[in-house]
Amino acid sequence: MEPADLLEQARSRSADPANPLENLAAAIAIGRELGAEADPMLDLALREAREAGISWAAILERLAPAPRSVRRRLLARPFTRRRLANRRRKLETACSFCRRQPGPRVFMVYGEGGRICHHCVALASDIVADLAKRR
C-alpha cells in the first residue's frame, strides 16, 4: 500500500482529521501494526505536522507513548548531521530580521552581530521616514 493511502487511513482513524498531531498519533498506531513498512507513511505524517507549524516539542510529546523503536526510526531521519549542518549554515547566512536567504536578487549587508537584506533596509528606511514626517 502507498504511504499516502496509509496516511489517509490514519486520518480516517483520527479523532480530529484536521489536526496534524491527531493524524500523527493515528499514523503511529498504524505503524505499530505494520512495523517498518509504515515508515514512509510516518514520515509523511511528521512532515505534515511540521508544515502545519507544529513544534518539535509538541511532536515529541505526542510520540512519547510510541514504542522506542518507532521513535528512533521516526526521529533518526530529520536529525541527520547533514540536515543540521545545512540548517545551521542557512541560519548563519540568512537575514537576521526576515530570514531571507542571500541570492542573486537578495543583497545582504553584513555587520558584527548579524545580517540585514536590502528588503529590510528599505522597510526600515520607510519607517524612519514616516517617523520623521510625524514630528
Secondary structure, DSSP 4 states (H G I P E B T S, - for coil): --HHHHHHHHHHHSS-TT-HHHHHHHHHHHHHHHGGGGHHHHHHHHHHHHHTT--HHHHHHHHTTS-HHHHHHHHHTTT-HHHHHHHHHHHHHS-TTT-PPPBTTB-EEE-SS-EEEHHHHHHHHHHHHHHHHH-
